[in-house]
Amino acid sequence: MPTTNQTYLPELAEPRQTHQHFKIFKPYGFLSQFLPEKRKKKHLLGELFNFPDKTMAIGRLDHDSEGLLLLTTDGMISYKVRSKDIEKEYYVQVDGVITATAISLLQNGVEIAINGTPYLTQPCKAIKLDCEPKLPTRGRKIRDAKHGPTNWISITLCEGKNRQIRKMTAAVGFATLRLVRVRIGDIHIDSMVAGGVTKLTNFDTTLNR
């Protein structure tokens, strides 16, 4: 029976992809996305930095909200960050002098509407800040001080319904004038300027420090 000399080459494993992660200070007026929407001429994240291909935002901030937004090339890690195990903290400027009763209502959950359906928000952390936080000046003026006092509060959620915080403060009688996300897990906005971009290393460790 004839024989043949066969040479077997070891299968080469596909190189492991090295993902990249970023934190940015999303400015007022920017959409949390890279692709434009029809009939909307809004600023996009790609204007802030030359991000690598397949970079995506983890979650979103509305165009009129600001602050910490995480970006990644790893779609799997997006699910982890958006889970209810990760806290998201926001500084919120409200119209008027907020009361202890309103703070208590926020802490225990208030009824808001989601797509026209009543929804009771989950209990959360809410406190009144003693002084105005040090944040970059917003690109658009909020309002003139002669129209009355404002207060700053901190709200920390483990959920993220559409425009939830704005609806929550409205439900207790205080309109949101400015909304800035300052923390996701253990990743903080620190002293970043609006539009600033920072590359993150050891992403998992930083997120859950």
C-alpha positions as CSV (number, residue, x, y, z in Angstrom):
1,M,0.0,0.0,0.0
2,P,1.6,3.3,-1.0
3,T,2.5,5.7,1.7
4,T,2.8,9.4,1.6
5,N,4.8,11.8,3.7
6,Q,2.4,14.3,5.1
7,T,3.4,17.4,6.9
8,Y,1.0,18.7,9.5
9,L,1.2,22.4,10.4
10,P,0.0,23.4,13.8
11,E,-3.2,25.5,13.7
12,L,-2.5,29.1,14.5
13,A,-4.7,30.6,17.1
14,E,-6.3,33.9,16.1
15,P,-4.5,36.7,17.9
16,R,-6.4,38.0,20.9
17,Q,-7.9,41.4,20.2
18,T,-6.7,44.1,22.5
19,H,-9.6,46.3,23.3
20,Q,-9.4,50.0,24.2
21,H,-11.5,51.9,26.8
22,F,-11.9,55.7,27.3
23,K,-13.7,58.1,29.6
24,I,-14.8,61.4,28.3
25,F,-16.5,64.5,29.6
26,K,-19.5,64.7,27.2
27,P,-20.2,68.4,26.6
28,Y,-23.7,69.9,26.5
29,G,-25.3,69.6,23.0
30,F,-23.5,66.4,21.9
31,L,-25.2,63.2,21.1
32,S,-23.8,60.0,22.8
33,Q,-23.1,58.4,19.4
34,F,-20.9,58.4,16.4
35,L,-23.4,58.2,13.5
36,P,-25.7,61.1,12.7
37,E,-29.4,60.9,12.8
38,K,-31.6,62.1,9.9
39,R,-32.9,65.6,10.2
40,K,-30.7,66.2,13.3
41,K,-27.7,68.4,13.0
42,K,-26.1,67.6,16.4
43,H,-22.5,67.3,17.5
44,L,-21.2,63.7,17.6
45,L,-18.5,62.0,19.7
46,G,-16.2,61.6,16.8
47,E,-15.6,65.3,16.9
48,L,-13.8,65.0,20.2
49,F,-11.0,62.6,19.4
50,N,-9.7,60.2,16.8
51,F,-11.2,57.0,18.4
52,P,-10.3,53.6,17.0
53,D,-12.7,51.7,14.8
54,K,-15.6,50.0,16.4
55,T,-15.6,52.3,19.4
56,M,-19.0,52.6,21.0
57,A,-20.6,54.5,23.9
58,I,-21.6,52.5,27.0
59,G,-25.0,53.8,27.7
60,R,-25.9,57.3,26.9
61,L,-26.4,60.9,28.1
62,D,-29.0,63.1,26.5
63,H,-27.8,65.9,24.3
64,D,-28.6,68.4,27.1
65,S,-26.9,66.4,29.8
66,E,-23.1,66.4,30.4
67,G,-20.3,64.6,32.1
68,L,-18.9,61.1,32.4
69,L,-19.4,58.8,29.4
70,L,-17.5,55.6,29.0
71,L,-16.4,54.3,25.5
72,T,-15.1,50.9,24.5
73,T,-14.3,48.7,21.6
74,D,-15.5,45.7,23.6
75,G,-19.2,45.2,23.2
76,M,-19.3,42.6,26.0
77,I,-18.1,44.9,28.7
78,S,-20.9,47.3,27.8
79,Y,-23.5,44.9,29.4
80,K,-21.5,44.8,32.6
81,V,-21.3,48.6,33.0
82,R,-25.0,49.0,32.2
83,S,-26.0,46.4,34.8
84,K,-27.8,47.2,38.1
85,D,-24.6,46.2,39.9
86,I,-22.8,49.5,38.9
87,E,-23.8,52.8,40.5
88,K,-24.1,56.0,38.4
89,E,-23.8,59.3,40.3
90,Y,-25.1,62.6,39.0
91,Y,-24.9,66.2,40.2
92,V,-28.2,67.9,39.5
93,Q,-28.9,71.7,39.6
94,V,-32.5,72.2,40.4
95,D,-34.7,75.3,40.3
96,G,-35.5,76.5,43.8
97,V,-34.5,75.6,47.3
98,I,-35.0,71.9,47.6
99,T,-36.7,70.6,50.7
100,A,-35.9,67.7,53.0
101,T,-39.3,66.2,52.0
102,A,-38.4,66.3,48.4
103,I,-35.0,64.6,49.1
104,S,-36.8,61.9,51.1
105,L,-39.3,61.2,48.2
106,L,-36.4,60.9,45.8
107,Q,-34.6,58.4,48.1
108,N,-37.7,56.2,48.4
109,G,-38.8,56.2,44.8
110,V,-41.3,58.4,42.9
111,E,-43.7,57.7,40.1
112,I,-42.7,58.8,36.7
113,A,-43.9,58.0,33.2
114,I,-41.9,55.7,30.8
115,N,-43.4,55.7,27.3
116,G,-46.7,56.7,28.8
117,T,-46.8,54.0,31.4
118,P,-46.5,54.8,35.2
119,Y,-43.2,53.6,36.7
120,L,-42.1,53.7,40.3
121,T,-38.4,54.4,40.5
122,Q,-36.2,52.2,42.7
123,P,-34.9,53.5,46.0
124,C,-31.7,55.5,45.5
125,K,-29.1,57.7,47.2
126,A,-30.0,61.4,47.2
127,I,-28.5,64.2,49.2
128,K,-28.4,68.0,49.0
129,L,-24.9,69.4,48.3
130,D,-23.6,72.1,50.7
131,C,-22.1,74.2,47.9
132,E,-22.0,74.3,44.1
133,P,-19.6,71.6,42.7
134,K,-16.6,72.7,40.7
135,L,-17.6,71.9,37.1
136,P,-16.7,73.3,33.8
137,T,-18.9,76.2,32.6
138,R,-21.7,74.9,30.4
139,G,-21.5,76.0,26.8
140,R,-25.0,77.5,27.0
141,K,-26.1,79.8,29.8
142,I,-28.6,78.1,32.1
143,R,-30.5,81.2,33.3
144,D,-30.1,84.5,35.0
145,A,-29.6,84.5,38.8
146,K,-32.3,87.2,39.2
147,H,-34.9,84.5,38.4
148,G,-34.4,83.0,41.9
149,P,-32.2,80.6,43.8
150,T,-31.1,77.1,42.8
151,N,-29.7,74.1,44.7
152,W,-27.3,71.3,43.8
153,I,-28.1,67.7,44.8
154,S,-26.4,64.4,44.2
155,I,-28.4,61.4,43.0
156,T,-27.0,57.9,42.7
157,L,-28.9,55.3,40.6
158,C,-28.5,51.7,39.7
159,E,-31.0,52.0,36.8
160,G,-31.3,54.3,33.9
161,K,-34.7,55.0,32.3
162,N,-35.1,57.6,29.6
163,R,-34.6,61.1,31.1
164,Q,-35.2,59.5,34.5
165,I,-33.5,62.1,36.8
166,R,-35.2,65.0,35.1
167,K,-38.6,63.3,35.5
168,M,-37.8,62.4,39.2
169,T,-37.0,66.0,40.2
170,A,-40.0,67.3,38.3
171,A,-42.2,64.7,40.2
172,V,-41.1,66.3,43.5
173,G,-41.7,69.8,42.3
174,F,-38.2,70.9,41.3
175,A,-37.2,71.2,37.6
176,T,-33.7,70.1,36.6
177,L,-31.6,73.0,35.2
178,R,-28.3,71.2,34.7
179,L,-27.4,67.5,34.9
180,V,-23.9,66.2,35.1
181,R,-22.8,62.6,35.5
182,V,-19.7,62.5,37.7
183,R,-19.2,58.8,38.5
184,I,-19.8,55.3,37.1
185,G,-18.7,52.6,39.5
186,D,-15.3,53.8,40.8
187,I,-14.5,55.7,37.7
188,H,-14.8,59.5,38.4
189,I,-15.0,62.6,36.2
190,D,-12.2,64.1,38.4
191,S,-11.0,67.4,37.0
192,M,-11.7,66.8,33.3
193,V,-12.7,69.7,31.1
194,A,-15.7,69.5,28.8
195,G,-14.8,67.5,25.7
196,G,-11.8,65.9,27.5
197,V,-10.8,62.4,26.6
198,T,-8.7,60.0,28.8
199,K,-7.7,56.5,27.9
200,L,-8.3,53.9,30.6
201,T,-6.1,51.0,31.5
202,N,-7.1,48.1,33.8
203,F,-10.7,48.9,33.1
204,D,-12.3,46.1,35.2
205,T,-10.1,46.9,38.2
206,T,-10.8,50.6,37.9
207,L,-14.6,50.1,37.5
208,N,-14.9,47.9,40.6
209,R,-12.0,49.2,42.8
